[in-house]
Amino acid sequence: MSAPFEAGGRTINAPLLVIGLDAFDPELARRWAASGELPALAGLLESGARCAVRNPFGLFVGAVWISFASGMRPDRTRYHCWDEIDPATYRRRPIGPKPELYEPFWSRIAAAGRRVAAIDVPHARAKPDGAALELFEWGCHDRHFGLHGAPEGLARELSAAFGVHPVLGLQPWRARHFSPDDFFARKGGKYRGPAEEARLTRAMVAGVTAKGEMLRALLARQDWDLFLAVFGESHAIGHQQWHLHDEAHPRFDAAGRDAAGGDPILQVYKAIDREIGRLFARLPPDATVMLHLSHGMTGHHDGTHLLDELLARLDGAGAGPVRHAAKPAFRGLQHVAALLGVPIGLRNALGQALRGDGAAARSRRRFFAQPNNSVYGGIRFNLMGREPQGRVRPETLEELTGLLEKELLALTNVATGGPVVTALHRCDRHHRRAPDDTMPDLFVEWERRAPIETVFSPALGTLCTRYTHWRTGDHKPEGLLIARGPGLAAGAEMPGLAVEDLGPSIAARLGVGLDAVDGRAAPWLAGAPLETEKESAVMAC
């Protein structure tokens, strides 16, 4: 198979091109590359070196891209989930990233005199007085600051030339913490019908195409040293239409898939592959290309929607079967309120009051569910000396952790007869803690091969509630990096890296050292001679 770097169009003087594929599942990528569905990716896998990328344990869903950008661990960037429980008040509140706590690696490379462009890195905020060209939230699954860029006027210029993203450009200029794909083509009800499924798929593919056109125009604008761009459509389509990809999914809908023109995940992946191939074709043979598949996707099978009730029962303060059974209705009311424009703070406060999981109830418990997205459940202790109304003495933490582990591991998934929880993990064995952080104290690892809706144990009894959210896909932690360029051995399987190592490695390849970060430049990726590869592998571990 020929390398994907054919001549064509205007070529650039040996840049470093870094393309991020947000939640583009590495397992599917390899499978479809091998079957010929993704030719650009297949060519890069053949001609480049590759390695696994380790993401922040337990917190990776919200933290992965910020750790990529900052070179720091989540305890320093202080963001791992879209909402949190305020340690001082026990109130649940929406939050956004805190870019004031770190400077992205591309900004630091630009400050060192390199010519840098960065497009659509999730959770990023442009630096108006910086040296880099930046455009963010044009086509991101995660939105916070609205479509914006630097220098001033860039975002307006590009939206005039290429439009706004047909799905991810919903309310493009508004600063708001939300995911636009959650609201696209769902006006007929909570779940999309076949026509709405088809509309979403077509619009997502159109967004990929428009993104590719914009990136090629920006790539040709000048001779860049670093050109960094992320495709967010793979993330959004995985959440929204996994049930049209996976025939074993309980909500698999053949009519919806037929209306969409086939597997939507494959369609979007093929569109992205086509656009990155067109980018590759603009590059000279000595360019360096890095393709970062941030994390994966699978079915949204977890027990996070059951966790707080399970913990309440363990603590002797169960919500009771009537109120718990009504919780899916509360989520539907939340969606209606969102469509009507009710502010998120008011929606959350009303929802907490209806569900009985407000601040007052939480303050009386020994432990409660801490927001942590949904792949890993989060448990927070109401700890004396940390929480204002703490009920757990620090010296009893080990005993209480053992109790939680015993009872959660005893749960059975009634539908399968298998376990609900496979392990409990202490957060402080993976992350540095601070008294004022909002991390969980324990991570709950779910058995995710099947839906978790009815669970039983002798101590907790039976708890039954359907997972009713419209997102049918959720994340896997595995990431993948593929890199092609001078000094990188074709087809080589290299030692794995942590995601926070990528920024320092990219900077080092451009001759820029980054200090005050947690990540380290991997010599094999940063440009060390091949003869030091064995030594570099040891250093990178």
C-alpha positions as CSV (number, residue, x, y, z in Angstrom):
1,M,0.0,0.0,0.0
2,S,1.4,3.4,-0.9
3,A,2.0,6.1,1.7
4,P,-0.8,8.7,1.8
5,F,1.5,11.7,1.1
6,E,0.8,12.1,-2.6
7,A,1.7,15.4,-4.3
8,G,-1.2,17.7,-5.0
9,G,-2.3,21.2,-4.3
10,R,0.1,23.6,-2.6
11,T,2.7,21.8,-0.4
12,I,4.1,23.2,2.8
13,N,7.7,23.4,4.0
14,A,8.1,20.3,6.2
15,P,5.6,21.1,8.9
16,L,4.6,19.1,11.9
17,L,0.9,18.2,11.4
18,V,-0.9,16.9,14.4
19,I,-4.5,15.7,13.9
20,G,-6.6,14.7,16.9
21,L,-9.6,12.4,16.4
22,D,-11.8,12.9,19.4
23,A,-13.1,9.6,20.8
24,F,-12.4,7.9,17.5
25,D,-12.3,4.3,18.7
26,P,-8.9,2.7,18.2
27,E,-10.3,-0.8,17.9
28,L,-12.8,0.2,15.1
29,A,-10.1,2.3,13.5
30,R,-7.8,-0.7,13.1
31,R,-10.6,-3.0,12.0
32,W,-11.9,-0.7,9.3
33,A,-8.4,0.3,8.2
34,A,-7.6,-3.4,7.7
35,S,-10.8,-3.9,5.7
36,G,-10.1,-1.0,3.4
37,E,-12.8,1.3,4.7
38,L,-10.2,3.9,6.0
39,P,-7.4,4.1,3.4
40,A,-5.6,7.2,4.8
41,L,-5.5,5.6,8.2
42,A,-4.4,2.3,6.8
43,G,-1.5,4.0,5.0
44,L,-0.4,5.8,8.1
45,L,-0.5,2.6,10.2
46,E,1.7,1.0,7.6
47,S,4.2,3.8,7.2
48,G,4.3,5.2,10.7
49,A,5.3,4.2,14.3
50,R,2.5,3.8,16.8
51,C,2.0,3.4,20.5
52,A,-0.8,3.2,23.1
53,V,-1.7,6.4,25.0
54,R,-2.6,6.1,28.6
55,N,-5.3,8.5,29.8
56,P,-5.9,9.7,33.4
57,F,-7.3,6.8,35.3
58,G,-10.9,7.1,36.3
59,L,-11.1,10.8,35.2
60,F,-10.2,10.4,31.5
61,V,-13.6,11.3,30.0
62,G,-13.4,15.0,31.1
63,A,-9.7,15.3,31.6
64,V,-8.1,13.8,28.5
65,W,-7.9,16.8,26.2
66,I,-7.0,19.2,29.0
67,S,-4.1,16.9,30.0
68,F,-3.1,16.8,26.3
69,A,-3.1,20.6,26.0
70,S,-1.5,21.4,29.3
71,G,1.0,18.5,29.8
72,M,-0.4,18.3,33.3
73,R,-2.4,15.8,35.4
74,P,-6.0,16.5,36.4
75,D,-5.1,17.5,40.0
76,R,-3.4,20.6,38.6
77,T,-5.9,21.5,35.8
78,R,-8.8,21.0,38.2
79,Y,-11.3,19.7,35.6
80,H,-12.6,16.2,35.1
81,C,-16.3,16.4,34.7
82,W,-19.0,18.9,33.5
83,D,-20.5,19.2,36.9
84,E,-19.4,18.7,40.5
85,I,-20.5,18.8,44.1
86,D,-19.2,21.9,45.8
87,P,-17.2,20.7,48.9
88,A,-18.2,23.8,50.9
89,T,-21.9,23.6,50.3
90,Y,-22.8,20.1,49.1
91,R,-24.6,21.7,46.1
92,R,-24.3,20.2,42.7
93,R,-23.2,22.8,40.1
94,P,-22.1,22.9,36.5
95,I,-18.5,23.8,35.9
96,G,-16.2,24.5,33.0
97,P,-12.5,24.2,32.4
98,K,-10.1,26.6,34.0
99,P,-7.6,27.6,31.3
100,E,-6.2,30.3,33.5
101,L,-4.4,27.4,35.4
102,Y,-2.2,26.4,32.5
103,E,-0.8,27.5,29.2
104,P,-1.3,25.1,26.3
105,F,1.8,23.6,24.7
106,W,1.0,25.2,21.3
107,S,0.9,28.7,22.9
108,R,4.3,28.1,24.4
109,I,5.7,26.8,21.1
110,A,4.4,29.9,19.4
111,A,5.9,32.1,22.1
112,A,9.3,30.6,21.3
113,G,9.0,31.9,17.8
114,R,7.5,29.0,15.9
115,R,4.6,29.5,13.5
116,V,1.6,27.7,15.0
117,A,-2.1,27.1,14.3
118,A,-4.4,25.3,16.7
119,I,-8.0,24.4,15.6
120,D,-10.8,22.9,17.7
121,V,-8.9,21.4,20.6
122,P,-11.7,20.5,23.1
123,H,-12.0,22.6,26.2
124,A,-9.5,25.2,24.9
125,R,-9.8,29.0,25.1
126,A,-8.0,31.2,22.6
127,K,-5.4,33.6,23.8
128,P,-6.0,37.0,22.2
129,D,-2.6,38.4,22.9
130,G,-0.8,35.1,21.9
131,A,1.4,34.4,18.9
132,A,-0.6,31.4,17.7
133,L,-3.5,31.3,15.2
134,E,-6.4,29.7,17.2
135,L,-10.0,28.8,16.4
136,F,-12.0,26.9,19.0
137,E,-15.5,25.5,19.3
138,W,-16.3,25.6,15.6
139,G,-16.8,21.8,15.6
140,C,-16.3,20.5,19.1
141,H,-18.5,18.1,21.0
142,D,-17.8,20.0,24.2
143,R,-18.7,23.7,24.3
144,H,-17.9,26.3,26.9
145,F,-16.8,29.7,25.5
146,G,-18.6,29.8,22.2
147,L,-17.0,30.0,18.8
148,H,-14.0,32.3,19.1
149,G,-10.4,32.6,17.9
150,A,-7.3,34.7,17.7
151,P,-6.3,37.0,16.1
152,E,-9.5,39.1,16.5
153,G,-11.9,38.6,13.7
154,L,-10.7,35.2,12.7
155,A,-13.8,33.3,13.9
156,R,-16.1,35.7,12.0
157,E,-14.0,35.5,8.9
158,L,-14.0,31.7,8.8
159,S,-17.6,31.3,9.7
160,A,-18.4,33.7,6.8
161,A,-16.3,31.6,4.4
162,F,-17.2,28.1,5.6
163,G,-20.4,28.6,7.6
164,V,-20.9,27.3,11.1
165,H,-20.9,23.6,11.8
166,P,-24.3,22.1,10.9
167,V,-24.6,20.2,14.2
168,L,-21.9,21.4,16.6
169,G,-22.5,25.0,15.6
170,L,-25.8,25.3,17.5
171,Q,-25.9,28.7,19.1
172,P,-22.3,29.2,17.9
173,W,-21.4,32.4,19.7
174,R,-23.0,31.7,23.0
175,A,-20.9,30.9,26.1
176,R,-22.5,27.9,27.6
177,H,-21.5,24.6,29.0
178,F,-23.2,22.0,26.8
179,S,-22.9,19.5,23.9
180,P,-24.8,20.7,20.9
181,D,-25.3,17.2,19.4
182,D,-27.5,16.4,22.4
183,F,-30.1,18.8,21.0
184,F,-29.8,18.4,17.3
185,A,-32.8,16.8,15.5
186,R,-34.6,15.7,18.6
187,K,-37.6,18.0,18.6
188,G,-40.1,15.1,18.0
189,G,-39.4,13.5,21.4
190,K,-36.7,12.2,23.6
191,Y,-35.4,9.7,21.1
192,R,-34.9,10.4,17.4
193,G,-37.1,8.8,14.8
194,P,-35.7,7.4,11.5
195,A,-35.9,10.7,9.7
196,E,-34.2,12.5,12.5
197,E,-31.5,9.9,12.7
198,A,-30.9,10.3,9.0
199,R,-30.8,14.1,9.4
200,L,-28.2,13.9,12.1
201,T,-25.9,11.5,10.1
202,R,-26.1,13.6,7.0
203,A,-25.4,16.8,8.9
204,M,-22.4,15.3,10.8
205,V,-20.8,14.1,7.5
206,A,-21.4,17.6,6.1
207,G,-19.7,19.1,9.1
208,V,-16.6,16.9,8.6
209,T,-16.4,18.0,4.9
210,A,-16.7,21.6,5.8
211,K,-14.0,21.2,8.5
212,G,-11.7,19.6,6.0
213,E,-12.2,22.5,3.5
214,M,-11.4,25.0,6.2
215,L,-8.4,23.2,7.4
216,R,-6.9,22.9,3.9
217,A,-7.4,26.7,3.5
218,L,-5.7,27.4,6.8
219,L,-2.9,25.0,6.1
220,A,-2.2,26.8,2.8
221,R,-2.3,30.2,4.4
222,Q,1.4,30.2,5.4
223,D,4.3,27.8,6.1
224,W,3.5,26.5,9.5
225,D,5.9,24.8,11.9
226,L,3.1,23.2,13.8
227,F,-0.5,22.8,12.5
228,L,-2.8,21.2,15.1
229,A,-6.5,20.4,14.5
230,V,-9.1,18.1,16.1
231,F,-12.2,16.5,14.5
232,G,-15.0,16.4,17.1
233,E,-17.6,14.6,15.0
234,S,-16.3,11.1,15.9
235,H,-17.0,11.9,19.6
236,A,-20.6,13.2,18.9
237,I,-21.7,10.5,16.6
238,G,-20.4,7.8,19.0
239,H,-22.6,9.1,21.8
240,Q,-25.7,9.8,19.7
241,Q,-25.9,6.8,17.3
242,W,-24.0,3.9,18.8
243,H,-27.3,2.0,18.8
244,L,-27.4,2.2,15.0
245,H,-23.9,0.7,14.8
246,D,-24.1,-2.1,17.4
247,E,-26.7,-4.7,16.4
248,A,-26.6,-6.2,19.9
249,H,-27.6,-2.9,21.5
250,P,-31.0,-3.0,23.2
251,R,-32.1,0.0,21.2
252,F,-30.7,-1.1,17.8
253,D,-33.1,0.1,15.1
254,A,-32.7,-1.3,11.7
255,A,-35.1,1.2,10.2
256,G,-33.2,4.0,11.7
257,R,-29.9,2.7,10.3
258,D,-31.4,2.1,6.9
259,A,-32.8,5.7,6.9
260,A,-29.4,7.0,7.8
261,G,-27.9,5.2,4.8
262,G,-26.0,2.5,6.8
263,D,-23.9,2.5,9.9
264,P,-23.5,6.2,11.0
265,I,-20.3,5.6,12.9
266,L,-18.6,4.1,9.8
267,Q,-20.0,7.0,7.6
268,V,-18.5,9.6,9.9
269,Y,-15.2,7.7,10.3
270,K,-14.9,7.4,6.5
271,A,-15.6,11.1,6.1
272,I,-12.9,12.0,8.6
273,D,-10.5,9.6,6.9
274,R,-11.2,11.2,3.5
275,E,-10.5,14.7,4.9
276,I,-7.2,13.7,6.7
277,G,-6.1,12.0,3.5
278,R,-6.7,15.3,1.6
279,L,-4.6,17.1,4.2
280,F,-1.8,14.5,3.9
281,A,-1.8,15.0,0.2
282,R,-0.8,18.7,0.7
283,L,2.3,17.8,2.6
284,P,5.9,17.2,1.4
285,P,7.4,13.7,1.9
286,D,9.6,15.0,4.8
287,A,6.7,16.3,6.8
288,T,6.0,14.8,10.2
289,V,2.4,13.6,10.9
290,M,1.0,12.6,14.2
291,L,-2.5,11.2,14.5
292,H,-3.9,11.1,18.0
293,L,-7.0,8.9,18.6
294,S,-7.8,10.3,22.1
295,H,-10.0,7.6,23.6
296,G,-12.6,5.0,22.5
297,M,-16.3,4.2,22.3
298,T,-18.6,1.4,23.2
299,G,-22.1,0.9,24.4
300,H,-23.4,3.1,27.2
301,H,-23.7,0.2,29.7
302,D,-23.0,1.3,33.3
303,G,-24.7,1.6,36.6
304,T,-24.0,5.3,37.3
305,H,-27.7,6.1,37.2
306,L,-28.2,3.6,40.1
307,L,-25.2,4.5,42.1
308,D,-26.5,7.2,44.5
309,E,-29.5,5.1,45.4
310,L,-27.3,2.1,46.1
311,L,-25.1,4.3,48.3
312,A,-28.1,5.8,50.1
313,R,-29.4,2.3,50.9
314,L,-26.0,1.3,52.2
315,D,-26.0,4.4,54.4
316,G,-29.5,3.7,55.7
317,A,-31.1,6.6,53.9
318,G,-32.5,5.1,50.8
319,A,-34.7,7.2,48.6
320,G,-37.3,4.5,48.3
321,P,-38.7,2.7,45.3
322,V,-41.4,5.2,44.4
323,R,-39.1,8.2,44.1
324,H,-36.4,6.2,42.5
325,A,-38.7,4.8,39.9
326,A,-39.7,8.3,39.0
327,K,-36.2,9.5,38.3
328,P,-36.4,8.8,34.5
329,A,-39.4,11.2,34.3
330,F,-37.3,13.9,36.0
331,R,-34.7,13.5,33.3
332,G,-37.4,14.0,30.7
333,L,-38.6,17.1,32.4
334,Q,-35.0,18.4,32.5
335,H,-34.8,18.0,28.7
336,V,-38.0,19.9,28.2
337,A,-36.8,22.7,30.5
338,A,-33.5,22.9,28.5
339,L,-35.4,23.2,25.2
340,L,-37.5,26.0,26.8
341,G,-34.4,27.8,27.8
342,V,-34.6,27.4,31.6
343,P,-31.2,28.3,33.0
344,I,-29.1,25.3,33.9
345,G,-28.6,26.4,37.5
346,L,-32.4,26.5,38.0
347,R,-32.9,23.2,36.2
348,N,-30.3,21.5,38.4
349,A,-31.8,23.0,41.6
350,L,-35.3,21.9,40.7
351,G,-34.1,18.4,39.7
352,Q,-32.3,17.9,42.9
353,A,-35.3,19.0,44.9
354,L,-37.5,16.5,43.0
355,R,-35.0,13.7,43.3
356,G,-34.2,14.3,47.0
357,D,-30.5,14.5,46.4
358,G,-30.0,18.1,47.3
359,A,-27.4,19.6,49.5
360,A,-29.2,19.1,52.8
361,A,-29.7,15.4,52.3
362,R,-26.2,14.9,51.1
363,S,-24.7,16.6,54.1
364,R,-26.4,14.1,56.4
365,R,-24.8,11.0,54.7
366,R,-21.5,9.3,55.2
367,F,-20.9,8.9,51.4
368,F,-22.6,9.9,48.2
369,A,-22.2,9.7,44.4
370,Q,-19.7,12.3,43.1
371,P,-20.2,13.4,39.5
372,N,-17.6,11.8,37.3
373,N,-19.3,11.4,33.9
374,S,-20.4,7.8,33.7
375,V,-17.7,5.4,32.7
376,Y,-16.4,5.1,36.2
377,G,-18.8,5.8,39.0
378,G,-17.5,8.2,41.7
379,I,-18.0,8.0,45.5
380,R,-17.1,10.8,47.8
381,F,-16.8,10.4,51.6
382,N,-18.4,13.1,53.8
383,L,-15.1,13.5,55.6
384,M,-14.5,15.3,58.9
385,G,-12.0,18.1,58.5
386,R,-12.7,18.4,54.8
387,E,-16.5,18.6,54.3
388,P,-18.2,21.2,56.5
389,Q,-20.5,18.7,58.1
390,G,-18.3,15.7,57.8
391,R,-19.5,12.4,59.3
392,V,-16.6,10.1,58.6
393,R,-13.6,10.1,60.8
394,P,-10.3,9.8,58.8
395,E,-9.2,6.7,60.8
396,T,-12.3,4.8,59.7
397,L,-11.8,5.3,55.9
398,E,-10.2,1.9,55.4
399,E,-13.0,0.1,57.2
400,L,-15.7,2.0,55.3
401,T,-14.0,1.4,52.0
402,G,-13.9,-2.3,52.7
403,L,-17.6,-2.2,53.5
404,L,-18.4,-0.5,50.2
405,E,-16.2,-2.8,48.3
406,K,-17.8,-5.9,49.8
407,E,-21.4,-4.7,49.2
408,L,-20.9,-3.3,45.7
409,L,-19.0,-6.4,44.5
410,A,-21.9,-8.6,45.8
411,L,-24.4,-6.9,43.4
412,T,-25.7,-9.1,40.7
413,N,-27.0,-7.9,37.3
414,V,-30.4,-9.7,37.2
415,A,-30.5,-9.8,33.4
416,T,-27.1,-11.6,33.1
417,G,-26.5,-13.3,36.4
418,G,-23.1,-11.7,36.4
419,P,-21.5,-9.0,38.5
420,V,-22.4,-5.3,38.4
421,V,-19.2,-4.0,39.7
422,T,-15.8,-5.5,38.9
423,A,-13.6,-3.4,41.2
424,L,-13.3,-0.3,43.5
425,H,-10.3,1.9,43.1
426,R,-8.9,4.5,45.5
427,C,-8.4,7.8,43.7
428,D,-5.3,8.7,45.8
429,R,-3.5,5.7,44.3
430,H,-3.7,7.3,40.9
431,H,-3.9,11.1,41.5
432,R,-2.5,13.6,43.9
433,R,-5.2,15.0,46.2
434,A,-5.8,18.4,47.7
435,P,-8.3,19.2,50.5
436,D,-10.3,21.5,48.2
437,D,-10.5,19.2,45.1
438,T,-13.7,17.7,43.9
439,M,-12.4,14.4,42.8
440,P,-14.2,11.2,43.9
441,D,-12.4,9.3,46.7
442,L,-13.3,6.0,45.1
443,F,-13.9,4.9,41.5
444,V,-16.5,2.3,40.7
445,E,-15.5,0.1,37.8
446,W,-18.7,-1.3,36.1
447,E,-19.1,-4.6,34.3
448,R,-20.0,-2.9,31.0
449,R,-20.6,-5.8,28.6
450,A,-24.4,-5.6,29.1
451,P,-26.9,-2.9,30.3
452,I,-27.2,-2.5,34.0
453,E,-30.8,-1.8,35.0
454,T,-32.0,-4.3,37.6
455,V,-29.5,-5.3,40.3
456,F,-29.8,-7.4,43.5
457,S,-27.9,-8.3,46.6
458,P,-29.0,-9.9,49.8
459,A,-28.0,-6.7,51.7
460,L,-29.5,-4.1,49.4
461,G,-32.4,-6.0,47.9
462,T,-33.6,-5.3,44.3
463,L,-33.2,-2.0,42.6
464,C,-34.6,-1.5,39.1
465,T,-34.5,1.5,36.8
466,R,-34.0,1.7,33.1
467,Y,-31.2,3.7,31.5
468,T,-33.3,6.1,29.5
469,H,-30.9,8.8,28.3
470,W,-30.6,9.3,24.6
471,R,-26.8,8.8,24.5
472,T,-26.3,5.2,23.6
473,G,-22.5,5.2,23.3
474,D,-19.9,6.0,26.0
475,H,-16.2,6.0,26.3
476,K,-13.4,3.5,26.7
477,P,-10.0,4.7,28.1
478,E,-7.7,3.4,25.4
479,G,-5.9,6.0,23.2
480,L,-3.6,5.5,20.2
481,L,-0.9,7.6,18.6
482,I,0.4,7.0,15.1
483,A,3.4,9.1,14.0
484,R,5.2,9.2,10.6
485,G,8.3,11.3,9.8
486,P,12.1,11.5,9.8
487,G,13.5,9.1,12.4
488,L,10.3,7.2,13.0
489,A,10.4,3.6,12.0
490,A,7.6,2.4,9.8
491,G,5.3,-0.1,11.4
492,A,7.2,0.0,14.8
493,E,5.2,-0.6,18.0
494,M,6.7,1.9,20.4
495,P,6.4,2.1,24.2
496,G,3.2,3.6,25.5
497,L,3.0,7.2,26.5
498,A,0.8,9.1,29.0
499,V,-1.4,11.7,27.3
500,E,0.4,14.5,29.2
501,D,3.7,13.4,27.4
502,L,2.4,14.3,24.0
503,G,2.7,18.1,24.3
504,P,6.3,18.0,25.6
505,S,7.2,15.5,22.9
506,I,5.7,17.7,20.1
507,A,7.4,20.8,21.5
508,A,10.8,18.9,21.8
509,R,10.5,17.8,18.1
510,L,10.3,21.5,17.3
511,G,13.2,22.4,19.6
512,V,11.2,23.8,22.4
513,G,11.5,22.6,26.0
514,L,8.5,22.8,28.3
515,D,9.1,23.3,32.0
516,A,6.6,23.1,35.0
517,V,4.6,20.2,33.3
518,D,4.0,16.7,34.5
519,G,4.6,15.1,31.1
520,R,8.0,14.2,29.7
521,A,9.2,14.3,26.1
522,A,9.6,10.7,24.8
523,P,12.9,10.6,23.0
524,W,11.7,8.3,20.2
525,L,8.9,10.8,19.4
526,A,10.8,14.0,20.1
527,G,13.5,13.1,17.5
528,A,16.1,11.0,19.2
529,P,18.4,9.0,16.8
530,L,17.1,5.5,16.1
531,E,20.1,3.9,17.8
532,T,19.0,5.2,21.1
533,E,15.5,3.7,20.7
534,K,16.1,0.9,23.3
535,E,17.4,3.4,25.9
536,S,14.5,5.8,25.1
537,A,12.0,3.0,25.6
538,V,13.3,2.5,29.2
539,M,13.2,6.2,29.9
540,A,9.6,6.6,28.6
541,C,8.2,3.8,30.8
